[in-house]
C-alpha cells in the first residue's frame, strides 16, 4: 500500500528531529557484550564478532569533559581489548586498550570495566578492538557534544548522520590474519569496502541494504565520518555536492570546502553536507588511495545513496562522483596540507620552544624466514616487517606499562634512538639491500614531564614506499609541516605552519615524504605512537614465551602461555616520563609497527 504524502513527510520530519535530539542525549554507563552474530554480505553469510550484535557497534554519546564507564562482557571466542581512539585518558592509561601493552586482554567469559575520561575532545572519534584483526568488525563511533549552552563554531546543522567506512572479507578475518602470521606474506585484501557496514549497490547482493541518507532541500547535515578500514586511506565524495570539513579527530577546524575528502585509517572528521541541489538521488562514494608500487589493495567502490524528499522522478541510475585516481598523491597532499586548525579552540598553543627533538624513519622491511624454514612468502622468501629507526618492535612477555610502573627489569630497554642510526638517501630509488633487515627489540624513549616535543616522521623507500598513517595514544598534536623527499633541517622548518596547524591524533606521512608534529608531554604514562600500514603482516617470531599474569591465555583457542611470537608489523617508540610520579600507571604500545609516546 502506498503511503500518503503527508504521512511520509511527517515521518521524514520526525526522523530529522529524532536525529537532532540525539545530539543532547548522553549517558554515563554503557554495557558492551562482545559476541558472535551472523551477517550476510556479498551473497554469503558468516559469523562475525560484534558488540551487542551490532555491526558497526553501538555509538557512545557524551558531552565535553564527561567520564563514561563501559562494562565489557566477553562472550566471544577470543581474548579482546577495546581502545578509545582519540580519548586522551589523562592519568588513566590502564584502560586505554592495546592488548599486552597497557593491559591484559579480556578472556572469554570474563567482564572488565573500562573508564573513559574525556577532556577537550569535541566532535567525532571512535572506539575499536585492539587485539589482532578483531577490529575489522568490532568498532563504533563516539559522538562528543559541546557543553550546555555552548554552540558549535559553525551554524547548527539540521540533523547528524553517521558515515563509518570499513572493509569486508567474505572469509574469516581471523583466518586472514593467521595466514599472514604463518606465511610472512601481506594479508589478503578485503572483498569490499563498506559504508555503515554495507558494501553498496554496485556490488553483488547489496542493493536492498545500501545505506540511504534521506535529506530535504535547503537543509544542512552533519556527517560524522570515520575511517575504520584496516588498510586503506580513502577518497570520498558526494556527486554534485561540495563537502565542508569543520572538525577532525574531535577538534574543530577552520571550515574547509572541497568536492572530495581524503581520510586515513583511524581518522574521524566532522563534515557538513548542504542539500542544495535539485531534488534527485545522488551517490556518496568512496574508494582507496594507494600509492605503493605493486602493492595489492581493494579497488572496489563503496556507495550510499543521498535521496532528496519531495515529488519528483529520480534518475534510474545516479551518477558517481568524480573521485581522484587511486594513485593520485597530489590530490591526497592537496587535501591534507590545506586542512587548518581553529586557534581559538586549541586546548594548547602550538609549541615553539622545542626541548626534545626526535627524527624517526618509517620503513617497510623484511626478516629472514625463521628456524631454517624456506616457505616464507614475503619478498624473496622472507617475512615482511616494519621498523622505526631500524628497530622492529618485539612484544615482551610482560606488558610495558606494568613493567614500568612496578620497575620490573628485563622487559624493555630505554634508549630508543632519537635520530636514525644510518644516514642515507631515505627516499632514493636504489638502496643497499643490507638496509632491508632491521634490528628487533623493545625500546622506549624517556621524556621529561612538560617537555615540548617535535617528531619528524621520515618515510623511506626501503623494500617499498607507501603512505604511513601514524596515531599517537594519549595525545593530540599540531601537524606543523608536510613534504616530499627527505626532510631538510635547514630549510623545511622555515615553511612550518605555526599559526593555524590542524590539531590531530592521526597523521598521514606521505609516500617517500615526511610529516612533523609537535606536542607537550603533560599526560603522564607510557603512550604509544604507531604506524597504521596494516598491509604488512605480523612478524613471525621464534616461539618466545608470551604470557600475562592476570590472564593466562593469549588466545582462547591456544590453551598455553607459550605461543608463536608475532609482534604486529609496527615499530615502537615508547615514551615514558621522568620527574613525575604517576599515581596510577603508564600505558604501552600496540603490537605492530608502533611507536609509543607519553600521554
C-alpha positions as CSV (number, residue, x, y, z in Angstrom):
1,X,0.0,0.0,0.0
2,X,1.3,3.4,-0.9
3,X,2.0,5.8,2.0
4,X,0.1,9.1,1.8
5,X,2.5,12.0,1.0
6,X,1.5,13.9,4.2
7,X,2.2,10.9,6.4
8,X,5.5,10.3,4.6
9,X,6.6,13.9,5.1
10,X,5.6,13.7,8.8
11,X,7.8,10.7,9.3
12,X,10.7,12.3,7.5
13,X,10.4,15.4,9.7
14,X,10.1,13.2,12.8
15,X,13.3,11.3,11.7
16,X,15.2,14.6,11.3
17,X,14.1,15.8,14.7
18,X,15.0,12.5,16.3
19,X,18.5,12.8,15.0
20,X,18.8,16.3,16.3
21,X,17.5,15.2,19.7
22,X,20.3,12.6,19.9
23,X,22.8,15.4,20.0
24,X,21.7,16.3,23.5
25,X,21.5,12.7,24.8
26,X,24.4,11.2,26.7
27,X,24.7,8.6,29.3
28,X,27.3,7.8,31.9
29,X,27.3,4.0,31.7
30,X,27.3,1.5,28.8
31,X,27.2,-2.3,28.6
32,X,29.1,-3.9,25.7
33,X,28.5,-7.6,25.2
34,X,31.1,-9.0,22.8
35,X,29.5,-11.9,21.0
36,X,29.3,-13.7,17.6
37,X,26.5,-12.8,15.2
38,X,25.6,-13.9,11.7
39,X,25.8,-11.3,9.0
40,X,25.2,-11.7,5.2
41,X,27.2,-9.6,2.8
42,X,28.2,-10.2,-0.9
43,X,25.8,-13.2,-1.2
44,X,27.2,-15.2,1.7
45,X,26.6,-15.4,5.4
46,X,29.3,-15.8,8.1
47,X,29.6,-15.4,11.8
48,X,31.5,-12.2,12.9
49,X,32.5,-10.8,16.3
50,X,30.3,-7.9,17.3
51,X,29.3,-5.7,20.3
52,X,25.7,-6.2,21.3
53,X,25.1,-8.0,18.0
54,X,25.5,-4.7,16.1
55,X,27.8,-4.1,13.0
56,X,29.0,-1.4,13.3
57,X,28.8,-1.4,17.0
58,X,26.9,1.0,19.3
59,X,27.6,4.7,19.4
60,X,28.8,6.3,22.6
61,X,27.4,9.8,23.2
62,X,29.0,12.1,25.7
63,X,29.4,15.8,26.4
64,X,32.8,17.5,26.6
65,X,34.5,16.7,29.9
66,X,32.3,13.7,30.8
67,X,33.6,10.5,32.3
68,X,31.9,7.3,30.9
69,X,32.0,3.8,32.3
70,X,31.8,0.9,29.8
71,X,31.3,-2.7,31.1
72,X,32.7,-5.1,28.6
73,X,31.5,-8.7,28.8
74,X,33.4,-11.0,26.5
75,X,31.1,-13.8,25.3
76,X,33.2,-14.3,22.2
77,X,35.8,-16.9,21.4
78,X,38.9,-14.7,21.5
79,X,40.6,-12.6,24.1
80,X,39.9,-8.9,23.4
81,X,40.6,-5.4,24.5
82,X,38.8,-2.2,23.4
83,X,40.7,1.1,22.6
84,X,39.0,4.5,22.7
85,X,40.7,6.1,19.7
86,X,41.4,9.8,20.4
87,X,40.3,9.8,24.1
88,X,43.2,11.3,26.0
89,X,42.6,9.3,29.2
90,X,44.6,11.7,31.4
91,X,46.4,9.7,34.1
92,X,44.3,6.7,33.2
93,X,46.3,4.6,30.7
94,X,45.4,1.4,32.3
95,X,42.2,1.0,30.2
96,X,43.5,2.6,27.0
97,X,43.1,-0.8,25.3
98,X,46.2,-2.0,23.5
99,X,46.4,-5.7,24.2
100,X,49.6,-6.8,26.0
101,X,50.6,-3.1,26.0
102,X,48.6,-1.3,28.6
103,X,46.6,-4.2,29.9
104,X,45.9,-7.9,29.6
105,X,43.1,-8.8,27.2
106,X,39.6,-9.8,28.5
107,X,39.3,-13.5,28.4
108,X,36.2,-15.2,27.0
109,X,33.6,-15.4,29.7
110,X,35.2,-12.5,31.7
111,X,34.0,-8.9,32.4
112,X,36.0,-5.8,32.6
113,X,35.0,-2.2,33.4
114,X,36.7,0.5,31.3
115,X,36.7,4.2,32.2
116,X,36.7,6.8,29.5
117,X,37.8,10.2,30.7
118,X,37.0,13.0,28.2
119,X,38.8,16.3,28.4
120,X,38.8,18.8,25.5
121,X,37.6,16.4,22.8
122,X,34.5,17.7,21.0
123,X,33.2,16.3,17.7
124,X,33.7,12.7,16.4
125,X,36.1,10.0,17.3
126,X,35.7,6.2,17.6
127,X,36.3,3.0,19.5
128,X,37.6,-0.3,18.3
129,X,39.0,-3.7,19.3
130,X,42.8,-3.6,19.8
131,X,43.6,-7.3,19.5
132,X,45.0,-8.7,16.3
133,X,42.5,-8.0,13.5
134,X,39.3,-8.3,15.5
135,X,38.8,-4.6,14.9
136,X,37.7,-5.5,11.4
137,X,34.2,-5.9,12.8
138,X,34.4,-4.6,16.3
139,X,34.2,-0.9,16.1
140,X,31.8,2.1,16.6
141,X,31.5,5.8,16.8
142,X,32.0,8.2,19.7
143,X,30.0,11.5,19.4
144,X,31.1,14.2,21.8
145,X,28.9,17.3,22.1
146,X,29.5,20.8,23.4
147,X,28.5,21.5,27.0
148,X,25.1,23.0,27.6
149,X,24.6,26.5,26.1
150,X,27.9,26.2,24.2
151,X,27.3,26.5,20.4
152,X,29.2,24.8,17.6
153,X,31.7,27.2,15.9
154,X,29.5,26.7,12.7
155,X,25.8,27.1,12.0
156,X,23.7,24.5,13.8
157,X,23.1,21.6,11.4
158,X,19.5,20.3,10.9
159,X,20.5,16.6,11.6
160,X,23.5,14.4,12.1
161,X,24.2,11.2,10.1
162,X,27.0,8.7,10.8
163,X,29.2,7.6,7.9
164,X,31.6,4.8,9.0
165,X,33.9,3.3,6.3
166,X,35.1,-0.2,6.8
167,X,36.3,-3.3,5.0
168,X,34.6,-6.7,4.5
169,X,36.2,-10.1,3.9
170,X,34.0,-13.0,2.8
171,X,36.4,-15.3,4.6
172,X,37.0,-15.3,8.4
173,X,39.2,-12.2,9.1
174,X,41.0,-14.0,11.9
175,X,42.0,-16.7,9.4
176,X,43.3,-13.9,7.1
177,X,45.4,-12.7,10.0
178,X,46.6,-16.2,11.0
179,X,47.7,-17.0,7.4
180,X,49.6,-13.7,7.3
181,X,51.4,-14.6,10.5
182,X,52.2,-18.1,9.4
183,X,53.5,-17.2,5.9
184,X,55.0,-13.8,6.5
185,X,53.1,-12.5,3.4
186,X,50.9,-9.4,3.2
187,X,47.4,-10.2,4.3
188,X,44.8,-11.0,1.7
189,X,43.0,-7.9,0.6
190,X,39.4,-7.3,1.5
191,X,36.5,-8.2,-0.8
192,X,34.6,-4.9,-0.4
193,X,34.7,-1.5,1.3
194,X,31.6,-0.6,3.3
195,X,29.6,2.4,4.5
196,X,27.9,1.7,7.8
197,X,28.6,-2.0,7.3
198,X,27.1,-2.1,3.8
199,X,29.1,-2.5,0.5
200,X,26.6,-0.5,-1.6
201,X,24.6,-1.3,-4.6
202,X,27.5,-1.6,-7.1
203,X,28.4,-4.9,-5.5
204,X,26.6,-8.3,-5.7
205,X,23.6,-8.9,-3.4
206,X,24.0,-5.5,-1.8
207,X,21.3,-3.2,-3.3
208,X,18.4,-3.7,-0.8
209,X,20.6,-2.8,2.2
210,X,22.6,0.0,0.7
211,X,22.7,2.9,3.3
212,X,20.5,5.8,2.4
213,X,20.8,9.4,3.5
214,X,17.3,11.0,3.4
215,X,17.6,14.8,3.0
216,X,15.5,17.8,2.4
217,X,16.4,20.5,0.0
218,X,17.9,23.6,1.8
219,X,18.9,21.8,4.9
220,X,22.4,21.1,6.3
221,X,23.5,17.7,7.6
222,X,26.4,16.9,10.0
223,X,28.2,13.9,8.7
224,X,30.2,12.2,11.4
225,X,32.8,10.4,9.2
226,X,35.1,7.7,10.5
227,X,37.6,5.6,8.5
228,X,37.5,2.2,10.3
229,X,39.2,0.4,7.4
230,X,42.0,-1.9,8.3
231,X,44.3,-1.0,5.5
232,X,43.2,1.9,3.3
233,X,43.4,5.6,3.0
234,X,40.2,6.7,1.2
235,X,38.9,9.3,-1.1
236,X,35.2,10.0,-0.8
237,X,32.7,12.4,-2.3
238,X,29.0,13.1,-2.9
239,X,28.1,13.6,-6.6
240,X,27.3,17.2,-7.5
241,X,27.8,18.4,-3.9
242,X,30.6,20.0,-2.0
243,X,31.6,18.9,1.5
244,X,32.8,21.2,4.2
245,X,35.2,19.9,6.9
246,X,34.6,21.6,10.3
247,X,36.4,19.2,12.6
248,X,39.0,16.4,12.6
249,X,39.8,13.9,15.4
250,X,37.4,15.6,17.8
251,X,38.9,19.1,17.4
252,X,37.3,21.9,15.3
253,X,39.0,23.2,12.2
254,X,38.5,26.2,10.0
255,X,35.8,25.4,7.5
256,X,37.4,23.7,4.5
257,X,35.2,23.1,1.5
258,X,36.2,20.6,-1.3
259,X,34.5,18.3,-3.7
260,X,36.3,15.3,-2.2
261,X,37.8,14.3,1.1
262,X,40.9,12.2,1.9
263,X,40.8,10.3,5.2
264,X,43.3,7.8,6.6
265,X,42.6,4.7,8.7
266,X,42.0,5.8,12.3
267,X,40.9,9.4,11.4
268,X,37.5,10.9,12.1
269,X,36.1,14.1,10.6
270,X,33.0,16.3,11.1
271,X,31.7,17.3,7.7
272,X,28.8,19.4,6.6
273,X,26.7,18.4,3.6
274,X,24.5,21.1,2.3
275,X,21.4,19.7,0.5
276,X,21.5,22.5,-2.1
277,X,21.0,20.6,-5.4
278,X,17.9,19.8,-7.4
279,X,15.8,17.0,-5.7
280,X,17.0,13.7,-7.0
281,X,19.1,10.7,-6.0
282,X,22.9,11.1,-5.7
283,X,25.7,8.8,-4.8
284,X,28.1,9.1,-1.8
285,X,31.0,7.0,-2.9
286,X,34.5,6.1,-1.5
287,X,37.4,4.2,-2.9
288,X,41.0,3.6,-2.0
289,X,44.0,5.9,-2.3
290,X,47.0,3.6,-2.6
291,X,50.3,4.9,-3.9
292,X,52.6,1.9,-3.2
293,X,54.0,0.5,-6.4
294,X,53.0,-3.2,-6.8
295,X,51.0,-3.2,-3.5
296,X,47.7,-5.1,-3.8
297,X,44.7,-3.3,-2.5
298,X,40.9,-3.4,-2.5
299,X,39.9,-1.4,-5.6
300,X,36.1,-1.7,-5.2
301,X,34.0,1.4,-4.8
302,X,31.5,1.5,-1.9
303,X,28.4,3.6,-2.2
304,X,25.5,5.1,-0.2
305,X,22.6,7.0,-1.7
306,X,21.6,10.6,-0.9
307,X,17.9,10.8,-1.6
308,X,16.0,14.1,-1.5
309,X,12.4,14.2,-0.3
310,X,9.7,15.6,-2.4
311,X,7.7,14.7,-5.5
312,X,10.0,14.1,-8.5
313,X,11.2,11.3,-10.7
314,X,14.8,10.4,-9.9
315,X,17.1,9.1,-12.5
316,X,17.2,5.3,-12.6
317,X,21.0,5.3,-12.2
318,X,22.6,8.1,-10.2
319,X,25.9,9.3,-11.4
320,X,29.0,8.6,-9.4
321,X,31.1,11.5,-8.1
322,X,34.4,12.3,-9.7
323,X,36.9,10.8,-7.3
324,X,40.7,11.2,-7.7
325,X,42.6,8.3,-9.2
326,X,43.7,5.5,-6.9
327,X,47.4,6.7,-7.0
328,X,46.8,10.5,-7.1
329,X,49.3,11.5,-4.5
330,X,48.9,15.2,-5.4
331,X,45.2,15.1,-4.7
332,X,45.8,13.4,-1.3
333,X,48.5,16.0,-0.4
334,X,46.4,18.9,-1.7
335,X,43.7,17.9,0.8
336,X,45.7,17.1,3.9
337,X,48.1,20.0,3.6
338,X,45.3,22.5,3.3
339,X,43.5,21.5,6.5
340,X,43.8,24.3,9.0
341,X,43.1,24.4,12.8
342,X,40.9,26.8,14.7
343,X,43.4,28.5,17.1
344,X,40.7,30.0,19.3
345,X,39.6,26.4,20.0
346,X,43.0,24.9,20.6
347,X,43.3,23.2,24.0
348,X,47.0,24.1,23.9
349,X,49.1,26.6,21.9
350,X,51.5,25.5,19.2
351,X,54.8,24.6,20.8
352,X,57.6,26.9,19.7
353,X,60.3,26.3,22.3
354,X,61.2,22.7,21.5
355,X,63.1,20.9,24.3
356,X,63.0,17.4,22.8
357,X,63.6,16.7,19.1
358,X,63.1,13.2,17.6
359,X,63.7,12.2,14.0
360,X,62.5,8.7,13.1
361,X,62.4,6.8,9.9
362,X,59.4,4.7,9.0
363,X,60.2,1.7,6.8
364,X,58.8,-1.5,5.3
365,X,61.4,-4.2,6.0
366,X,62.0,-7.9,5.7
367,X,63.3,-10.5,8.2
368,X,64.8,-13.9,7.4
369,X,62.5,-16.9,7.3
370,X,62.9,-18.3,10.9
371,X,64.0,-21.7,12.2
372,X,65.5,-22.9,9.0
373,X,62.2,-22.7,7.1
374,X,62.2,-22.0,3.4
375,X,58.5,-21.4,2.8
376,X,58.0,-17.8,3.8
377,X,56.1,-15.8,1.3
378,X,57.4,-12.3,1.8
379,X,59.8,-10.6,-0.6
380,X,62.4,-13.2,-1.9
381,X,61.2,-15.8,0.6
382,X,61.5,-13.5,3.7
383,X,58.9,-12.2,6.2
384,X,57.5,-8.7,5.8
385,X,58.2,-6.5,8.7
386,X,58.4,-2.8,9.5
387,X,60.6,-0.5,11.6
388,X,61.2,2.9,13.1
389,X,64.8,4.0,13.2
390,X,65.7,0.5,12.1
391,X,64.1,-1.2,15.2
392,X,61.2,-3.6,14.7
393,X,59.2,-4.0,17.8
394,X,59.2,-7.2,19.7
395,X,56.3,-7.9,22.1
396,X,57.7,-8.6,25.6
397,X,56.4,-11.3,28.0
398,X,55.0,-8.7,30.4
399,X,53.3,-5.6,29.3
400,X,55.4,-2.5,29.3
401,X,53.0,-0.4,31.4
402,X,53.2,-2.9,34.3
403,X,56.9,-3.3,33.9
404,X,57.4,0.5,34.0
405,X,55.1,1.0,37.0
406,X,56.4,-1.8,39.1
407,X,60.0,-1.4,37.9
408,X,60.3,-4.9,36.5
409,X,63.7,-5.3,34.8
410,X,64.4,-7.0,31.5
411,X,61.0,-6.3,29.9
412,X,62.1,-3.3,27.8
413,X,65.1,-1.2,27.2
414,X,65.4,2.6,27.2
415,X,67.3,4.5,24.6
416,X,65.1,4.3,21.6
417,X,67.2,6.4,19.2
418,X,66.2,10.0,18.7
419,X,67.9,10.1,15.3
420,X,68.2,7.5,12.5
421,X,71.2,5.2,13.2
422,X,72.0,5.1,9.5
423,X,72.1,8.2,7.3
424,X,71.4,7.6,3.6
425,X,69.1,8.9,0.8
426,X,66.0,7.8,2.6
427,X,63.8,8.2,-0.5
428,X,66.3,7.1,-3.1
429,X,65.4,4.7,-5.9
430,X,68.3,2.3,-5.3
431,X,69.1,1.5,-1.7
432,X,71.5,-1.1,-0.3
433,X,69.9,-4.4,0.4
434,X,71.5,-4.5,3.8
435,X,69.0,-1.9,4.9
436,X,66.1,-4.3,4.4
437,X,66.7,-6.2,7.7
438,X,66.1,-4.2,10.9
439,X,67.1,-4.9,14.4
440,X,64.5,-6.3,16.7
441,X,63.8,-5.1,20.2
442,X,61.5,-3.5,22.7
443,X,62.8,0.0,23.2
444,X,61.3,3.1,24.9
445,X,62.2,6.7,24.9
446,X,62.1,8.6,28.2
447,X,60.6,12.1,28.1
448,X,60.6,14.6,30.9
449,X,57.2,15.8,32.1
450,X,56.4,19.1,30.5
451,X,58.8,18.6,27.6
452,X,57.8,20.2,24.3
453,X,58.4,17.5,21.7
454,X,58.9,17.7,18.0
455,X,58.9,14.4,16.0
456,X,59.9,14.3,12.3
457,X,58.4,11.2,10.7
458,X,60.6,10.4,7.6
459,X,59.3,7.8,5.1
460,X,61.8,5.6,3.3
461,X,61.9,3.6,0.1
462,X,63.4,0.5,1.8
463,X,61.7,-2.5,0.3
464,X,58.9,-0.2,-1.0
465,X,57.5,3.2,-0.2
466,X,53.9,3.6,1.0
467,X,51.9,6.2,2.8
468,X,52.0,5.8,6.6
469,X,49.1,6.8,8.8
470,X,50.5,7.5,12.3
471,X,48.5,7.5,15.5
472,X,49.6,8.7,18.9
473,X,47.8,7.4,22.0
474,X,47.0,9.8,24.9
475,X,47.8,13.0,22.9
476,X,46.7,15.1,20.1
477,X,49.4,17.1,18.3
478,X,49.8,20.0,15.9
479,X,50.9,18.9,12.4
480,X,53.2,21.8,11.5
481,X,54.6,20.5,8.2
482,X,54.5,18.0,5.4
483,X,56.8,17.4,2.4
484,X,58.0,15.0,-0.2
485,X,61.5,13.7,-0.4
486,X,64.0,13.9,2.5
487,X,63.4,16.3,5.4
488,X,65.8,19.2,5.3
489,X,66.5,20.6,8.8
490,X,68.0,23.8,7.5
491,X,65.2,24.8,5.0
492,X,62.0,22.9,5.8
493,X,61.3,24.4,9.2
494,X,61.1,27.9,7.6
495,X,57.8,26.7,6.0
496,X,56.2,25.3,9.1
497,X,52.7,26.4,9.9
498,X,52.9,27.7,13.4
499,X,49.8,29.8,13.1
500,X,46.9,27.5,12.5
501,X,48.1,23.9,12.0
502,X,45.5,21.2,12.4
503,X,45.3,19.5,15.9
504,X,45.0,15.8,15.2
505,X,45.7,12.4,16.8
506,X,46.3,10.6,13.4
507,X,48.5,12.0,10.6
508,X,49.4,10.7,7.2
509,X,53.1,10.6,6.4
510,X,53.2,10.8,2.6
511,X,54.8,8.2,0.4
512,X,58.6,9.0,0.2
513,X,58.0,12.1,2.2
514,X,57.8,13.4,5.8
515,X,55.5,14.9,8.4
516,X,56.3,16.9,11.5
517,X,54.2,17.0,14.7
518,X,54.6,18.9,18.0
519,X,53.0,18.3,21.4
520,X,53.6,18.9,25.0
521,X,54.3,15.9,27.2
522,X,51.8,16.6,30.0
523,X,49.9,13.4,30.2
524,X,52.0,11.0,32.4
525,X,52.2,7.4,31.3
526,X,53.7,5.2,28.7
527,X,52.0,6.0,25.4
528,X,52.3,4.6,22.0
529,X,52.8,6.1,18.6
530,X,52.4,3.7,15.9
531,X,52.0,3.4,12.1
532,X,48.9,2.0,10.6
533,X,50.1,0.3,7.4
534,X,48.1,-2.8,8.0
535,X,49.0,-4.1,4.6
536,X,52.2,-5.5,6.1
537,X,51.8,-8.7,8.2
538,X,52.9,-9.5,11.7
539,X,56.5,-10.7,12.1
540,X,57.0,-14.4,12.6
541,X,58.9,-14.9,15.7
542,X,60.7,-17.8,17.4
543,X,58.2,-19.1,19.8
544,X,59.1,-16.9,22.8
545,X,57.0,-17.4,25.9
546,X,54.1,-15.0,25.8
547,X,52.0,-14.6,28.9
548,X,50.1,-12.1,31.0
549,X,49.9,-12.6,34.8
550,X,46.2,-11.7,35.1
551,X,45.1,-13.8,32.1
552,X,46.9,-17.0,31.3
553,X,45.8,-17.4,27.7
554,X,46.9,-15.4,24.7
555,X,44.1,-16.5,22.5
556,X,41.2,-18.5,23.6
557,X,42.0,-21.3,21.2
558,X,45.6,-21.6,22.4
559,X,45.5,-23.2,25.8
560,X,49.0,-22.4,26.8
561,X,51.1,-19.5,27.8
562,X,53.6,-20.1,25.1
563,X,52.6,-19.0,21.6
564,X,54.4,-18.1,18.4
565,X,55.8,-14.7,18.9
566,X,54.0,-12.4,16.4
567,X,54.6,-8.7,17.0
568,X,52.5,-6.8,14.5
569,X,54.4,-5.0,11.8
570,X,54.9,-1.9,13.6
571,X,57.7,-0.1,15.2
572,X,57.6,1.1,18.7
573,X,58.8,4.2,20.3
574,X,57.7,4.1,23.9
575,X,57.8,7.4,25.7
576,X,57.9,7.3,29.5
577,X,58.1,10.3,31.8
578,X,61.0,11.3,34.0
579,X,60.5,13.6,37.0
580,X,56.8,12.9,37.6
581,X,55.2,10.4,39.9
582,X,52.2,8.9,38.3
583,X,49.7,7.8,40.9
584,X,48.0,5.3,38.7
585,X,50.2,4.0,35.9
586,X,51.5,4.1,32.4
587,X,50.4,2.7,29.1
588,X,52.0,0.6,26.5
589,X,52.1,0.4,22.8
590,X,50.2,-1.6,20.2
591,X,51.5,-4.7,18.7
592,X,52.8,-3.9,15.3
593,X,54.6,-1.1,13.6
594,X,54.1,1.1,16.6
595,X,55.8,3.8,18.5
596,X,54.9,4.7,22.0
597,X,54.7,8.2,23.2
598,X,53.9,9.7,26.6
599,X,50.4,10.7,27.1
